[in-house]
Amino acid sequence: MAGAYKPRVLVYVASPRKYGSVAQLIQIAVRGVQDAGGLAEVVYLYEYNIKPCIGCVSDSVKYCKYPCIIEDDFNKLAQRLIESDGFILATPAYWYAPSGVLKNFIDRLTSLENMIFHGARSLLEGKAAGFIVAGADSGVFMTVAYLMAVMNSMGVIIPPWSMAYTHSNSPLEDEGAIRDAYNVGYLLVETIRAIREYGVHIGYNPNVDTRDLARLVKEYLSSVDEERKGRIKYLDENTSSRNKVSS
């Protein structure tokens, strides 16, 4: 891949243990990023001061914007994220959810997403993300699902095979997790490269004629109204006959 663009991937480790299951799987994901021709930078969130969100957006969308008004390390972390092509969120599962430091970080990302109300688009829109979660119980998949839903809602692109998780206390004994972690990194870079080569921004279209779309649905409902009436009649008649039998 000589001369090819090298996608920049930030790897956020939201575990207090640099030797734990999450940190181990991250090493594998980083190799996947590198093998695909990308550049990976690991960021240990516990090394930064990330205060909780104070909910400015709940008072008015005009108050929530980047840079965030809270004085801590978030803005410099966010600037590096803005300059990246994609990222990986890696966390232990704490009671079916990400660790507290990652939750704080995600809540604060609202300042980037909320730029849609300030004449811009979400500053996360068009970036790609992967996910790695480790934990000893079923909470790991709930954590992955949460992370995916939030990132998708902020405009982030979710690549195929973008998640790796393990229930094992020894992730290196979990061959599936090893393969998945590698592919999280590898396919993240492949997806970023595909987006870049596509050459057109992929993002939310706010210029939608909602009245026209509502009219379209009303026309559809009119076309199936006889079917609706027939179904209701069938249900009424069968419910009535069953009531007679039971009485």
C-alpha positions as CSV (number, residue, x, y, z in Angstrom):
1,M,0.0,0.0,0.0
2,A,2.9,2.3,-0.7
3,G,1.7,5.9,-1.1
4,A,-1.8,5.0,-0.2
5,Y,-3.7,7.2,2.3
6,K,-3.3,5.8,5.9
7,P,-6.6,6.3,7.8
8,R,-6.1,7.7,11.3
9,V,-7.9,5.6,14.0
10,L,-8.2,6.6,17.6
11,V,-8.6,3.7,20.0
12,Y,-10.3,4.7,23.2
13,V,-9.6,2.4,26.1
14,A,-12.1,3.0,28.9
15,S,-10.7,0.5,31.4
16,P,-8.6,1.4,34.5
17,R,-6.5,-1.7,33.9
18,K,-3.8,-1.5,31.1
19,Y,-3.3,-5.3,31.5
20,G,-7.0,-6.3,31.6
21,S,-9.1,-8.1,29.0
22,V,-10.1,-5.0,27.1
23,A,-6.4,-3.8,26.9
24,Q,-5.4,-7.3,25.6
25,L,-8.0,-7.3,22.8
26,I,-7.1,-3.7,21.9
27,Q,-3.5,-4.9,21.0
28,I,-5.1,-7.2,18.5
29,A,-7.4,-4.6,17.1
30,V,-4.4,-2.2,16.6
31,R,-2.6,-4.9,14.6
32,G,-5.7,-5.2,12.4
33,V,-5.7,-1.4,11.9
34,Q,-2.0,-1.6,10.9
35,D,-2.4,-4.6,8.6
36,A,-5.1,-2.7,6.7
37,G,-2.8,0.2,6.2
38,G,-4.1,2.5,9.0
39,L,-2.5,4.4,11.8
40,A,-3.7,3.7,15.3
41,E,-3.3,5.8,18.4
42,V,-4.4,4.4,21.7
43,V,-6.0,6.8,24.2
44,Y,-6.4,5.6,27.8
45,L,-9.4,7.7,29.0
46,Y,-8.7,7.1,32.7
47,E,-5.6,9.3,32.2
48,Y,-7.7,12.3,31.5
49,N,-10.1,14.5,33.4
50,I,-13.5,14.1,31.8
51,K,-16.2,15.7,33.9
52,P,-19.9,14.7,33.6
53,C,-22.1,16.5,31.1
54,I,-24.2,19.3,32.7
55,G,-27.1,19.1,30.3
56,C,-26.8,22.5,28.5
57,V,-28.9,21.2,25.6
58,S,-31.8,20.6,28.0
59,D,-32.0,24.4,28.6
60,S,-31.6,25.2,24.9
61,V,-29.9,23.7,21.9
62,K,-28.1,27.0,21.5
63,Y,-26.1,26.4,24.6
64,C,-24.7,23.1,23.5
65,K,-21.9,23.3,21.0
66,Y,-18.2,22.5,20.4
67,P,-16.0,23.5,22.1
68,C,-17.8,22.5,25.3
69,I,-17.9,25.2,28.0
70,I,-16.8,22.7,30.7
71,E,-13.1,23.2,31.6
72,D,-11.4,19.8,31.6
73,D,-9.6,17.6,29.1
74,F,-12.6,16.9,26.9
75,N,-12.1,19.5,24.3
76,K,-8.5,18.5,23.4
77,L,-9.7,14.9,23.2
78,A,-12.6,15.9,21.0
79,Q,-10.3,17.9,18.7
80,R,-8.2,14.8,18.1
81,L,-11.4,12.9,17.4
82,I,-12.5,15.5,14.9
83,E,-9.2,15.2,13.0
84,S,-9.4,11.4,12.9
85,D,-11.1,9.2,10.3
86,G,-12.6,6.8,12.7
87,F,-12.3,5.3,16.2
88,I,-12.7,2.3,18.4
89,L,-14.5,2.3,21.7
90,A,-13.3,-0.3,24.1
91,T,-14.7,-0.8,27.6
92,P,-15.4,-3.4,30.3
93,A,-19.1,-4.0,30.9
94,Y,-20.1,-2.4,34.3
95,W,-23.6,-3.5,35.1
96,Y,-24.7,-4.0,31.5
97,A,-23.2,-0.6,30.4
98,P,-19.9,1.0,29.5
99,S,-17.6,2.2,32.3
100,G,-18.4,5.6,33.9
101,V,-15.5,7.4,32.2
102,L,-16.7,6.3,28.8
103,K,-20.3,7.3,29.6
104,N,-19.0,10.7,30.6
105,F,-17.1,11.0,27.3
106,I,-20.1,9.9,25.2
107,D,-22.4,12.3,26.9
108,R,-20.0,15.1,26.2
109,L,-19.8,14.1,22.6
110,T,-23.3,15.7,22.4
111,S,-21.4,19.0,21.9
112,L,-20.1,17.6,18.6
113,E,-23.4,16.1,17.5
114,N,-25.4,19.2,18.4
115,M,-23.5,21.3,15.9
116,I,-26.4,20.5,13.5
117,F,-28.2,23.3,15.4
118,H,-25.4,25.8,14.8
119,G,-25.2,25.9,11.0
120,A,-23.0,22.8,10.6
121,R,-23.5,19.1,10.7
122,S,-22.6,16.6,13.4
123,L,-18.9,16.7,13.7
124,L,-19.0,12.9,14.1
125,E,-21.0,12.4,10.9
126,G,-19.2,10.3,8.3
127,K,-16.6,8.8,10.7
128,A,-16.6,5.0,11.2
129,A,-16.4,3.2,14.6
130,G,-15.8,-0.2,16.0
131,F,-16.5,-1.6,19.4
132,I,-14.8,-4.0,21.9
133,V,-16.3,-5.0,25.2
134,A,-15.2,-7.5,27.9
135,G,-17.1,-8.8,30.9
136,A,-18.0,-11.9,32.8
137,D,-21.7,-11.9,32.1
138,S,-24.4,-11.2,29.5
139,G,-24.0,-7.5,30.0
140,V,-21.3,-7.4,27.3
141,F,-23.7,-7.5,24.4
142,M,-26.1,-5.0,26.0
143,T,-23.1,-2.7,26.2
144,V,-22.2,-3.2,22.6
145,A,-25.8,-2.6,21.5
146,Y,-25.9,0.6,23.5
147,L,-22.6,1.9,22.0
148,M,-23.8,1.1,18.5
149,A,-27.1,2.8,19.0
150,V,-25.7,6.0,20.4
151,M,-22.9,6.3,17.8
152,N,-25.3,5.7,15.0
153,S,-27.6,8.4,16.4
154,M,-24.7,10.8,16.3
155,G,-24.1,10.2,12.6
156,V,-21.3,7.6,12.9
157,I,-21.0,4.8,10.3
158,I,-21.0,1.3,11.6
159,P,-18.8,-1.1,9.5
160,P,-19.6,-4.8,9.0
161,W,-18.3,-7.1,11.7
162,S,-17.6,-4.0,13.9
163,M,-17.8,-5.6,17.3
164,A,-15.8,-8.0,19.4
165,Y,-16.7,-9.2,22.9
166,T,-15.7,-11.8,25.4
167,H,-17.0,-13.3,28.6
168,S,-13.7,-14.9,29.4
169,N,-11.4,-13.8,32.1
170,S,-8.6,-15.0,29.8
171,P,-9.5,-13.5,26.4
172,L,-6.5,-15.0,24.7
173,E,-8.2,-18.4,25.2
174,D,-11.3,-17.1,23.3
175,E,-10.4,-17.6,19.7
176,G,-13.6,-16.0,18.5
177,A,-12.8,-12.8,20.4
178,I,-9.3,-12.8,19.0
179,R,-10.5,-13.0,15.4
180,D,-13.3,-10.5,16.0
181,A,-11.0,-8.0,17.6
182,Y,-8.6,-8.2,14.7
183,N,-11.4,-7.7,12.2
184,V,-12.8,-4.7,14.2
185,G,-9.5,-2.9,13.4
186,Y,-9.0,-4.3,9.9
187,L,-12.5,-3.7,8.6
188,L,-12.7,-0.2,10.2
189,V,-9.8,0.9,8.1
190,E,-11.3,-0.8,5.0
191,T,-14.6,1.0,5.6
192,I,-12.9,4.3,6.1
193,R,-11.0,3.9,2.8
194,A,-14.2,2.9,1.0
195,I,-15.9,6.1,2.3
196,R,-13.0,8.2,1.2
197,E,-12.9,6.7,-2.2
198,Y,-16.6,7.2,-2.6
199,G,-15.9,10.9,-2.6
200,V,-19.3,12.1,-1.5
201,H,-20.3,13.0,2.1
202,I,-22.6,10.4,3.6
203,G,-24.9,12.2,6.0
204,Y,-28.3,13.1,7.3
205,N,-30.6,14.9,4.9
206,P,-32.6,17.6,6.8
207,N,-34.2,19.0,3.7
208,V,-37.1,16.6,3.6
209,D,-40.7,17.5,2.5
210,T,-42.4,15.9,5.5
211,R,-45.9,17.0,4.2
212,D,-45.3,15.2,0.9
213,L,-44.1,12.1,2.6
214,A,-47.2,12.1,5.0
215,R,-49.4,12.5,1.9
216,L,-47.7,9.5,0.3
217,V,-48.5,7.4,3.4
218,K,-52.1,8.5,3.5
219,E,-52.5,7.5,-0.1
220,Y,-51.1,4.1,0.8
221,L,-53.4,3.7,3.7
222,S,-56.4,4.5,1.5
223,S,-55.3,1.8,-0.9
224,V,-55.3,-0.8,1.8
225,D,-58.4,0.4,3.7
226,E,-60.6,-2.5,2.4
227,E,-58.1,-5.0,3.7
228,R,-58.0,-3.2,7.1
229,K,-61.9,-3.3,7.3
230,G,-61.9,-7.0,6.3
231,R,-59.3,-7.9,9.0
232,I,-61.3,-6.0,11.7
233,K,-64.5,-7.7,10.6
234,Y,-62.8,-11.1,10.8
235,L,-61.4,-10.4,14.2
236,D,-64.8,-9.1,15.5
237,E,-66.7,-12.2,14.2
238,N,-64.2,-14.7,15.6
239,T,-63.9,-13.0,18.9
240,S,-67.7,-13.0,19.2
241,S,-68.0,-16.7,18.3
242,R,-65.3,-17.7,20.9
243,N,-67.1,-15.7,23.6
244,K,-70.3,-17.6,22.9
245,V,-68.4,-21.0,23.2
246,S,-66.8,-20.0,26.4
247,S,-70.0,-18.8,28.0
